Amino acid sequence: MNTRELRQKTPTELEHLLGEMHDSLRTLRFKTGTQQLKGVREIRETRKTIARILTLLMEYKAKNV
C-alpha cells in the first residue's frame, strides 16, 4: 500500500491493518526459514508498509496532543 491509500484510513483502521501486517511479516519470515518463499522482496515491502503505518499513527497522535 502506498501512503496515499493509508492516509484515507482512520487511526483505528490503521491499527487493525498494522496487526495484520505484523502477522503477515511473521508468516513470511517462517516461509523464508523453511525455504518456501521464492521472492524475499515481499518481506521488504511489508516492513516498509509497517513503517508507513507507524509514521501515520504518530502523526495522528502529534496532531491530537
N, CA, C and O atoms as a Maestro MAE file, in Angstrom:
{
 s_m_m2io_version
 :::
 2.0.0
}

f_m_ct {
 s_m_title
 :::
 protein
 m_atom[260] {
  # First column is atom index #
  i_m_mmod_type
  r_m_x_coord
  r_m_y_coord
  r_m_z_coord
  i_m_residue_number
  s_m_chain_name
  s_m_pdb_residue_name
  s_m_pdb_atom_name
  i_m_atomic_number
  :::
  1 25 0.844 -1.181 0.000 1 A "MET " " N  " 7
  2 3 0.000 0.000 0.000 1 A "MET " " CA " 6
  3 2 0.889 1.244 0.000 1 A "MET " " C  " 6
  4 15 1.946 1.289 0.628 1 A "MET " " O  " 8
  5 25 0.426 2.216 -0.709 2 A "ASN " " N  " 7
  6 3 1.194 3.453 -0.706 2 A "ASN " " CA " 6
  7 2 0.610 4.415 0.335 2 A "ASN " " C  " 6
  8 15 -0.453 4.170 0.906 2 A "ASN " " O  " 8
  9 25 1.317 5.487 0.559 3 A "THR " " N  " 7
  10 3 0.947 6.431 1.606 3 A "THR " " CA " 6
  11 2 -0.397 7.086 1.328 3 A "THR " " C  " 6
  12 15 -1.158 7.353 2.258 3 A "THR " " O  " 8
  13 25 -0.689 7.342 0.092 4 A "ARG " " N  " 7
  14 3 -1.956 7.989 -0.263 4 A "ARG " " CA " 6
  15 2 -3.147 7.119 0.168 4 A "ARG " " C  " 6
  16 15 -4.134 7.632 0.693 4 A "ARG " " O  " 8
  17 25 -3.049 5.814 -0.055 5 A "GLU " " N  " 7
  18 3 -4.124 4.907 0.357 5 A "GLU " " CA " 6
  19 2 -4.229 4.837 1.877 5 A "GLU " " C  " 6
  20 15 -5.326 4.761 2.431 5 A "GLU " " O  " 8
  21 25 -3.089 4.865 2.538 6 A "LEU " " N  " 7
  22 3 -3.094 4.751 4.003 6 A "LEU " " CA " 6
  23 2 -3.643 6.018 4.659 6 A "LEU " " C  " 6
  24 15 -4.291 5.935 5.703 6 A "LEU " " O  " 8
  25 25 -3.398 7.172 4.075 7 A "ARG " " N  " 7
  26 3 -3.882 8.427 4.659 7 A "ARG " " CA " 6
  27 2 -5.404 8.525 4.646 7 A "ARG " " C  " 6
  28 15 -5.975 9.299 5.415 7 A "ARG " " O  " 8
  29 25 -6.063 7.764 3.794 8 A "GLN " " N  " 7
  30 3 -7.514 7.795 3.719 8 A "GLN " " CA " 6
  31 2 -8.173 6.961 4.814 8 A "GLN " " C  " 6
  32 15 -9.389 7.022 4.994 8 A "GLN " " O  " 8
  33 25 -7.389 6.195 5.533 9 A "LYS " " N  " 7
  34 3 -7.929 5.332 6.583 9 A "LYS " " CA " 6
  35 2 -7.927 6.047 7.931 9 A "LYS " " C  " 6
  36 15 -7.136 6.960 8.165 9 A "LYS " " O  " 8
  37 25 -8.823 5.617 8.805 10 A "THR " " N  " 7
  38 3 -8.888 6.176 10.150 10 A "THR " " CA " 6
  39 2 -7.799 5.534 11.015 10 A "THR " " C  " 6
  40 15 -7.260 4.490 10.647 10 A "THR " " O  " 8
  41 25 -7.472 6.139 12.153 11 A "PRO " " N  " 7
  42 3 -6.452 5.536 13.028 11 A "PRO " " CA " 6
  43 2 -6.809 4.124 13.503 11 A "PRO " " C  " 6
  44 15 -5.923 3.280 13.640 11 A "PRO " " O  " 8
  45 25 -8.088 3.861 13.754 12 A "THR " " N  " 7
  46 3 -8.451 2.510 14.186 12 A "THR " " CA " 6
  47 2 -8.263 1.505 13.054 12 A "THR " " C  " 6
  48 15 -7.850 0.370 13.294 12 A "THR " " O  " 8
  49 25 -8.563 1.914 11.825 13 A "GLU " " N  " 7
  50 3 -8.320 1.038 10.685 13 A "GLU " " CA " 6
  51 2 -6.831 0.792 10.497 13 A "GLU " " C  " 6
  52 15 -6.413 -0.311 10.145 13 A "GLU " " O  " 8
  53 25 -6.034 1.828 10.736 14 A "LEU " " N  " 7
  54 3 -4.583 1.677 10.608 14 A "LEU " " CA " 6
  55 2 -4.037 0.719 11.660 14 A "LEU " " C  " 6
  56 15 -3.158 -0.091 11.364 14 A "LEU " " O  " 8
  57 25 -4.549 0.805 12.883 15 A "GLU " " N  " 7
  58 3 -4.089 -0.100 13.933 15 A "GLU " " CA " 6
  59 2 -4.456 -1.548 13.601 15 A "GLU " " C  " 6
  60 15 -3.670 -2.463 13.846 15 A "GLU " " O  " 8
  61 25 -5.642 -1.748 13.048 16 A "HIS " " N  " 7
  62 3 -6.057 -3.088 12.650 16 A "HIS " " CA " 6
  63 2 -5.171 -3.601 11.518 16 A "HIS " " C  " 6
  64 15 -4.744 -4.756 11.529 16 A "HIS " " O  " 8
  65 25 -4.900 -2.742 10.547 17 A "LEU " " N  " 7
  66 3 -4.040 -3.101 9.428 17 A "LEU " " CA " 6
  67 2 -2.612 -3.388 9.903 17 A "LEU " " C  " 6
  68 15 -1.938 -4.266 9.365 17 A "LEU " " O  " 8
  69 25 -2.164 -2.651 10.900 18 A "LEU " " N  " 7
  70 3 -0.832 -2.868 11.453 18 A "LEU " " CA " 6
  71 2 -0.712 -4.274 12.037 18 A "LEU " " C  " 6
  72 15 0.296 -4.951 11.836 18 A "LEU " " O  " 8
  73 25 -1.735 -4.705 12.755 19 A "GLY " " N  " 7
  74 3 -1.731 -6.061 13.290 19 A "GLY " " CA " 6
  75 2 -1.694 -7.110 12.194 19 A "GLY " " C  " 6
  76 15 -0.991 -8.114 12.307 19 A "GLY " " O  " 8
  77 25 -2.454 -6.874 11.131 20 A "GLU " " N  " 7
  78 3 -2.447 -7.803 10.006 20 A "GLU " " CA " 6
  79 2 -1.073 -7.855 9.336 20 A "GLU " " C  " 6
  80 15 -0.606 -8.923 8.942 20 A "GLU " " O  " 8
  81 25 -0.440 -6.703 9.213 21 A "MET " " N  " 7
  82 3 0.880 -6.659 8.580 21 A "MET " " CA " 6
  83 2 1.938 -7.370 9.424 21 A "MET " " C  " 6
  84 15 2.826 -8.033 8.888 21 A "MET " " O  " 8
  85 25 1.836 -7.227 10.753 22 A "HIS " " N  " 7
  86 3 2.773 -7.937 11.630 22 A "HIS " " CA " 6
  87 2 2.590 -9.445 11.488 22 A "HIS " " C  " 6
  88 15 3.572 -10.187 11.452 22 A "HIS " " O  " 8
  89 25 1.339 -9.907 11.407 23 A "ASP " " N  " 7
  90 3 1.077 -11.330 11.209 23 A "ASP " " CA " 6
  91 2 1.617 -11.803 9.864 23 A "ASP " " C  " 6
  92 15 2.196 -12.884 9.763 23 A "ASP " " O  " 8
  93 25 1.422 -10.988 8.838 24 A "SER " " N  " 7
  94 3 1.916 -11.325 7.506 24 A "SER " " CA " 6
  95 2 3.440 -11.410 7.503 24 A "SER " " C  " 6
  96 15 4.012 -12.315 6.897 24 A "SER " " O  " 8
  97 25 4.092 -10.472 8.176 25 A "LEU " " N  " 7
  98 3 5.555 -10.477 8.250 25 A "LEU " " CA " 6
  99 2 6.056 -11.732 8.964 25 A "LEU " " C  " 6
  100 15 7.039 -12.338 8.539 25 A "LEU " " O  " 8
  101 25 5.390 -12.114 10.032 26 A "ARG " " N  " 7
  102 3 5.776 -13.316 10.763 26 A "ARG " " CA " 6
  103 2 5.659 -14.546 9.858 26 A "ARG " " C  " 6
  104 15 6.546 -15.399 9.843 26 A "ARG " " O  " 8
  105 25 4.577 -14.628 9.118 27 A "THR " " N  " 7
  106 3 4.378 -15.750 8.210 27 A "THR " " CA " 6
  107 2 5.456 -15.780 7.126 27 A "THR " " C  " 6
  108 15 5.988 -16.840 6.798 27 A "THR " " O  " 8
  109 25 5.768 -14.618 6.580 28 A "LEU " " N  " 7
  110 3 6.800 -14.548 5.545 28 A "LEU " " CA " 6
  111 2 8.164 -14.966 6.086 28 A "LEU " " C  " 6
  112 15 8.937 -15.621 5.388 28 A "LEU " " O  " 8
  113 25 8.456 -14.593 7.316 29 A "ARG " " N  " 7
  114 3 9.744 -14.982 7.903 29 A "ARG " " CA " 6
  115 2 9.822 -16.488 8.108 29 A "ARG " " C  " 6
  116 15 10.874 -17.088 7.887 29 A "ARG " " O  " 8
  117 25 8.725 -17.104 8.528 30 A "PHE " " N  " 7
  118 3 8.715 -18.556 8.682 30 A "PHE " " CA " 6
  119 2 8.888 -19.245 7.330 30 A "PHE " " C  " 6
  120 15 9.592 -20.249 7.221 30 A "PHE " " O  " 8
  121 25 8.243 -18.699 6.306 31 A "LYS " " N  " 7
  122 3 8.380 -19.281 4.970 31 A "LYS " " CA " 6
  123 2 9.810 -19.149 4.458 31 A "LYS " " C  " 6
  124 15 10.305 -20.035 3.761 31 A "LYS " " O  " 8
  125 25 10.470 -18.055 4.800 32 A "THR " " N  " 7
  126 3 11.862 -17.883 4.406 32 A "THR " " CA " 6
  127 2 12.742 -18.901 5.109 32 A "THR " " C  " 6
  128 15 13.654 -19.468 4.508 32 A "THR " " O  " 8
  129 25 12.466 -19.128 6.376 33 A "GLY " " N  " 7
  130 3 13.256 -20.083 7.147 33 A "GLY " " CA " 6
  131 2 13.126 -21.502 6.641 33 A "GLY " " C  " 6
  132 15 14.077 -22.280 6.714 33 A "GLY " " O  " 8
  133 25 11.956 -21.848 6.127 34 A "THR " " N  " 7
  134 3 11.739 -23.195 5.607 34 A "THR " " CA " 6
  135 2 11.938 -23.262 4.097 34 A "THR " " C  " 6
  136 15 11.650 -24.284 3.474 34 A "THR " " O  " 8
  137 25 12.427 -22.182 3.513 35 A "GLN " " N  " 7
  138 3 12.740 -22.060 2.092 35 A "GLN " " CA " 6
  139 2 11.518 -22.303 1.208 35 A "GLN " " C  " 6
  140 15 11.629 -22.902 0.139 35 A "GLN " " O  " 8
  141 25 10.354 -21.835 1.657 36 A "GLN " " N  " 7
  142 3 9.137 -21.922 0.867 36 A "GLN " " CA " 6
  143 2 8.860 -20.618 0.121 36 A "GLN " " C  " 6
  144 15 8.034 -20.582 -0.792 36 A "GLN " " O  " 8
  145 25 9.542 -19.566 0.508 37 A "LEU " " N  " 7
  146 3 9.317 -18.254 -0.100 37 A "LEU " " CA " 6
  147 2 10.342 -18.037 -1.203 37 A "LEU " " C  " 6
  148 15 11.548 -18.104 -0.967 37 A "LEU " " O  " 8
  149 25 9.855 -17.779 -2.397 38 A "LYS " " N  " 7
  150 3 10.760 -17.584 -3.534 38 A "LYS " " CA " 6
  151 2 11.328 -16.165 -3.565 38 A "LYS " " C  " 6
  152 15 12.540 -15.981 -3.677 38 A "LYS " " O  " 8
  153 25 10.455 -15.170 -3.465 39 A "GLY " " N  " 7
  154 3 10.912 -13.787 -3.542 39 A "GLY " " CA " 6
  155 2 10.908 -13.135 -2.175 39 A "GLY " " C  " 6
  156 15 9.863 -13.025 -1.534 39 A "GLY " " O  " 8
  157 25 12.065 -12.707 -1.733 40 A "VAL " " N  " 7
  158 3 12.157 -12.089 -0.412 40 A "VAL " " CA " 6
  159 2 11.778 -10.614 -0.454 40 A "VAL " " C  " 6
  160 15 11.805 -9.940 0.575 40 A "VAL " " O  " 8
  161 25 11.431 -10.114 -1.614 41 A "ARG " " N  " 7
  162 3 11.027 -8.717 -1.756 41 A "ARG " " CA " 6
  163 2 9.755 -8.430 -0.962 41 A "ARG " " C  " 6
  164 15 9.549 -7.311 -0.492 41 A "ARG " " O  " 8
  165 25 8.906 -9.443 -0.814 42 A "GLU " " N  " 7
  166 3 7.667 -9.271 -0.056 42 A "GLU " " CA " 6
  167 2 7.952 -8.845 1.379 42 A "GLU " " C  " 6
  168 15 7.228 -8.029 1.950 42 A "GLU " " O  " 8
  169 25 9.000 -9.400 1.950 43 A "ILE " " N  " 7
  170 3 9.363 -9.050 3.324 43 A "ILE " " CA " 6
  171 2 9.713 -7.573 3.404 43 A "ILE " " C  " 6
  172 15 9.270 -6.876 4.317 43 A "ILE " " O  " 8
  173 25 10.497 -7.099 2.462 44 A "ARG " " N  " 7
  174 3 10.899 -5.690 2.446 44 A "ARG " " CA " 6
  175 2 9.694 -4.771 2.289 44 A "ARG " " C  " 6
  176 15 9.586 -3.757 2.979 44 A "ARG " " O  " 8
  177 25 8.794 -5.125 1.386 45 A "GLU " " N  " 7
  178 3 7.602 -4.312 1.160 45 A "GLU " " CA " 6
  179 2 6.704 -4.290 2.392 45 A "GLU " " C  " 6
  180 15 6.135 -3.251 2.726 45 A "GLU " " O  " 8
  181 25 6.575 -5.419 3.062 46 A "THR " " N  " 7
  182 3 5.752 -5.491 4.266 46 A "THR " " CA " 6
  183 2 6.350 -4.626 5.370 46 A "THR " " C  " 6
  184 15 5.626 -3.914 6.066 46 A "THR " " O  " 8
  185 25 7.669 -4.688 5.530 47 A "ARG " " N  " 7
  186 3 8.324 -3.859 6.540 47 A "ARG " " CA " 6
  187 2 8.146 -2.375 6.251 47 A "ARG " " C  " 6
  188 15 7.944 -1.583 7.172 47 A "ARG " " O  " 8
  189 25 8.220 -1.993 4.983 48 A "LYS " " N  " 7
  190 3 8.035 -0.588 4.620 48 A "LYS " " CA " 6
  191 2 6.603 -0.141 4.875 48 A "LYS " " C  " 6
  192 15 6.370 0.987 5.309 48 A "LYS " " O  " 8
  193 25 5.649 -1.017 4.609 49 A "THR " " N  " 7
  194 3 4.249 -0.680 4.874 49 A "THR " " CA " 6
  195 2 4.023 -0.506 6.368 49 A "THR " " C  " 6
  196 15 3.305 0.404 6.783 49 A "THR " " O  " 8
  197 25 4.625 -1.361 7.176 50 A "ILE " " N  " 7
  198 3 4.516 -1.230 8.629 50 A "ILE " " CA " 6
  199 2 5.090 0.114 9.072 50 A "ILE " " C  " 6
  200 15 4.504 0.793 9.915 50 A "ILE " " O  " 8
  201 25 6.226 0.494 8.509 51 A "ALA " " N  " 7
  202 3 6.844 1.775 8.867 51 A "ALA " " CA " 6
  203 2 5.952 2.947 8.467 51 A "ALA " " C  " 6
  204 15 5.842 3.925 9.207 51 A "ALA " " O  " 8
  205 25 5.319 2.851 7.306 52 A "ARG " " N  " 7
  206 3 4.413 3.915 6.875 52 A "ARG " " CA " 6
  207 2 3.231 4.050 7.823 52 A "ARG " " C  " 6
  208 15 2.832 5.158 8.183 52 A "ARG " " O  " 8
  209 25 2.673 2.909 8.223 53 A "ILE " " N  " 7
  210 3 1.528 2.924 9.134 53 A "ILE " " CA " 6
  211 2 1.919 3.539 10.468 53 A "ILE " " C  " 6
  212 15 1.189 4.371 11.008 53 A "ILE " " O  " 8
  213 25 3.071 3.133 11.005 54 A "LEU " " N  " 7
  214 3 3.530 3.681 12.280 54 A "LEU " " CA " 6
  215 2 3.775 5.184 12.187 54 A "LEU " " C  " 6
  216 15 3.479 5.923 13.127 54 A "LEU " " O  " 8
  217 25 4.312 5.633 11.064 55 A "THR " " N  " 7
  218 3 4.546 7.061 10.872 55 A "THR " " CA " 6
  219 2 3.232 7.828 10.876 55 A "THR " " C  " 6
  220 15 3.122 8.873 11.518 55 A "THR " " O  " 8
  221 25 2.236 7.316 10.162 56 A "LEU " " N  " 7
  222 3 0.940 7.990 10.125 56 A "LEU " " CA " 6
  223 2 0.273 7.998 11.495 56 A "LEU " " C  " 6
  224 15 -0.346 8.992 11.874 56 A "LEU " " O  " 8
  225 25 0.392 6.903 12.242 57 A "LEU " " N  " 7
  226 3 -0.193 6.867 13.579 57 A "LEU " " CA " 6
  227 2 0.475 7.890 14.496 57 A "LEU " " C  " 6
  228 15 -0.193 8.522 15.315 57 A "LEU " " O  " 8
  229 25 1.788 8.052 14.361 58 A "MET " " N  " 7
  230 3 2.481 9.049 15.167 58 A "MET " " CA " 6
  231 2 2.068 10.460 14.763 58 A "MET " " C  " 6
  232 15 1.983 11.343 15.616 58 A "MET " " O  " 8
  233 25 1.810 10.683 13.485 59 A "GLU " " N  " 7
  234 3 1.332 11.993 13.033 59 A "GLU " " CA " 6
  235 2 -0.041 12.297 13.625 59 A "GLU " " C  " 6
  236 15 -0.301 13.415 14.070 59 A "GLU " " O  " 8
  237 25 -0.915 11.292 13.627 60 A "TYR " " N  " 7
  238 3 -2.242 11.491 14.210 60 A "TYR " " CA " 6
  239 2 -2.139 11.827 15.698 60 A "TYR " " C  " 6
  240 15 -2.848 12.704 16.192 60 A "TYR " " O  " 8
  241 25 -1.258 11.130 16.404 61 A "LYS " " N  " 7
  242 3 -1.088 11.366 17.832 61 A "LYS " " CA " 6
  243 2 -0.510 12.756 18.082 61 A "LYS " " C  " 6
  244 15 -0.899 13.424 19.040 61 A "LYS " " O  " 8
  245 25 0.411 13.193 17.234 62 A "ALA " " N  " 7
  246 3 1.020 14.518 17.403 62 A "ALA " " CA " 6
  247 2 0.001 15.626 17.163 62 A "ALA " " C  " 6
  248 15 0.063 16.669 17.814 62 A "ALA " " O  " 8
  249 25 -0.924 15.417 16.250 63 A "LYS " " N  " 7
  250 3 -1.957 16.435 15.987 63 A "LYS " " CA " 6
  251 2 -2.954 16.528 17.127 63 A "LYS " " C  " 6
  252 15 -3.503 17.599 17.385 63 A "LYS " " O  " 8
  253 25 -3.190 15.428 17.805 64 A "ASN " " N  " 7
  254 3 -4.191 15.402 18.870 64 A "ASN " " CA " 6
  255 2 -3.639 15.810 20.219 64 A "ASN " " C  " 6
  256 15 -4.403 15.933 21.177 64 A "ASN " " O  " 8
  257 25 -2.364 16.019 20.326 65 A "VAL " " N  " 7
  258 3 -1.773 16.393 21.626 65 A "VAL " " CA " 6
  259 2 -1.878 17.855 21.867 65 A "VAL " " C  " 6
  260 15 -1.435 18.343 22.906 65 A "VAL " " O  " 8
  :::
 }
 m_bond[259] {
  # First column is bond index #
  i_m_from
  i_m_to
  i_m_order
  :::
  1 1 2 1
  2 2 3 1
  3 3 4 2
  4 3 5 1
  5 5 6 1
  6 6 7 1
  7 7 8 2
  8 7 9 1
  9 9 10 1
  10 10 11 1
  11 11 12 2
  12 11 13 1
  13 13 14 1
  14 14 15 1
  15 15 16 2
  16 15 17 1
  17 17 18 1
  18 18 19 1
  19 19 20 2
  20 19 21 1
  21 21 22 1
  22 22 23 1
  23 23 24 2
  24 23 25 1
  25 25 26 1
  26 26 27 1
  27 27 28 2
  28 27 29 1
  29 29 30 1
  30 30 31 1
  31 31 32 2
  32 31 33 1
  33 33 34 1
  34 34 35 1
  35 35 36 2
  36 35 37 1
  37 37 38 1
  38 38 39 1
  39 39 40 2
  40 39 41 1
  41 41 42 1
  42 42 43 1
  43 43 44 2
  44 43 45 1
  45 45 46 1
  46 46 47 1
  47 47 48 2
  48 47 49 1
  49 49 50 1
  50 50 51 1
  51 51 52 2
  52 51 53 1
  53 53 54 1
  54 54 55 1
  55 55 56 2
  56 55 57 1
  57 57 58 1
  58 58 59 1
  59 59 60 2
  60 59 61 1
  61 61 62 1
  62 62 63 1
  63 63 64 2
  64 63 65 1
  65 65 66 1
  66 66 67 1
  67 67 68 2
  68 67 69 1
  69 69 70 1
  70 70 71 1
  71 71 72 2
  72 71 73 1
  73 73 74 1
  74 74 75 1
  75 75 76 2
  76 75 77 1
  77 77 78 1
  78 78 79 1
  79 79 80 2
  80 79 81 1
  81 81 82 1
  82 82 83 1
  83 83 84 2
  84 83 85 1
  85 85 86 1
  86 86 87 1
  87 87 88 2
  88 87 89 1
  89 89 90 1
  90 90 91 1
  91 91 92 2
  92 91 93 1
  93 93 94 1
  94 94 95 1
  95 95 96 2
  96 95 97 1
  97 97 98 1
  98 98 99 1
  99 99 100 2
  100 99 101 1
  101 101 102 1
  102 102 103 1
  103 103 104 2
  104 103 105 1
  105 105 106 1
  106 106 107 1
  107 107 108 2
  108 107 109 1
  109 109 110 1
  110 110 111 1
  111 111 112 2
  112 111 113 1
  113 113 114 1
  114 114 115 1
  115 115 116 2
  116 115 117 1
  117 117 118 1
  118 118 119 1
  119 119 120 2
  120 119 121 1
  121 121 122 1
  122 122 123 1
  123 123 124 2
  124 123 125 1
  125 125 126 1
  126 126 127 1
  127 127 128 2
  128 127 129 1
  129 129 130 1
  130 130 131 1
  131 131 132 2
  132 131 133 1
  133 133 134 1
  134 134 135 1
  135 135 136 2
  136 135 137 1
  137 137 138 1
  138 138 139 1
  139 139 140 2
  140 139 141 1
  141 141 142 1
  142 142 143 1
  143 143 144 2
  144 143 145 1
  145 145 146 1
  146 146 147 1
  147 147 148 2
  148 147 149 1
  149 149 150 1
  150 150 151 1
  151 151 152 2
  152 151 153 1
  153 153 154 1
  154 154 155 1
  155 155 156 2
  156 155 157 1
  157 157 158 1
  158 158 159 1
  159 159 160 2
  160 159 161 1
  161 161 162 1
  162 162 163 1
  163 163 164 2
  164 163 165 1
  165 165 166 1
  166 166 167 1
  167 167 168 2
  168 167 169 1
  169 169 170 1
  170 170 171 1
  171 171 172 2
  172 171 173 1
  173 173 174 1
  174 174 175 1
  175 175 176 2
  176 175 177 1
  177 177 178 1
  178 178 179 1
  179 179 180 2
  180 179 181 1
  181 181 182 1
  182 182 183 1
  183 183 184 2
  184 183 185 1
  185 185 186 1
  186 186 187 1
  187 187 188 2
  188 187 189 1
  189 189 190 1
  190 190 191 1
  191 191 192 2
  192 191 193 1
  193 193 194 1
  194 194 195 1
  195 195 196 2
  196 195 197 1
  197 197 198 1
  198 198 199 1
  199 199 200 2
  200 199 201 1
  201 201 202 1
  202 202 203 1
  203 203 204 2
  204 203 205 1
  205 205 206 1
  206 206 207 1
  207 207 208 2
  208 207 209 1
  209 209 210 1
  210 210 211 1
  211 211 212 2
  212 211 213 1
  213 213 214 1
  214 214 215 1
  215 215 216 2
  216 215 217 1
  217 217 218 1
  218 218 219 1
  219 219 220 2
  220 219 221 1
  221 221 222 1
  222 222 223 1
  223 223 224 2
  224 223 225 1
  225 225 226 1
  226 226 227 1
  227 227 228 2
  228 227 229 1
  229 229 230 1
  230 230 231 1
  231 231 232 2
  232 231 233 1
  233 233 234 1
  234 234 235 1
  235 235 236 2
  236 235 237 1
  237 237 238 1
  238 238 239 1
  239 239 240 2
  240 239 241 1
  241 241 242 1
  242 242 243 1
  243 243 244 2
  244 243 245 1
  245 245 246 1
  246 246 247 1
  247 247 248 2
  248 247 249 1
  249 249 250 1
  250 250 251 1
  251 251 252 2
  252 251 253 1
  253 253 254 1
  254 254 255 1
  255 255 256 2
  256 255 257 1
  257 257 258 1
  258 258 259 1
  259 259 260 2
  :::
 }
}
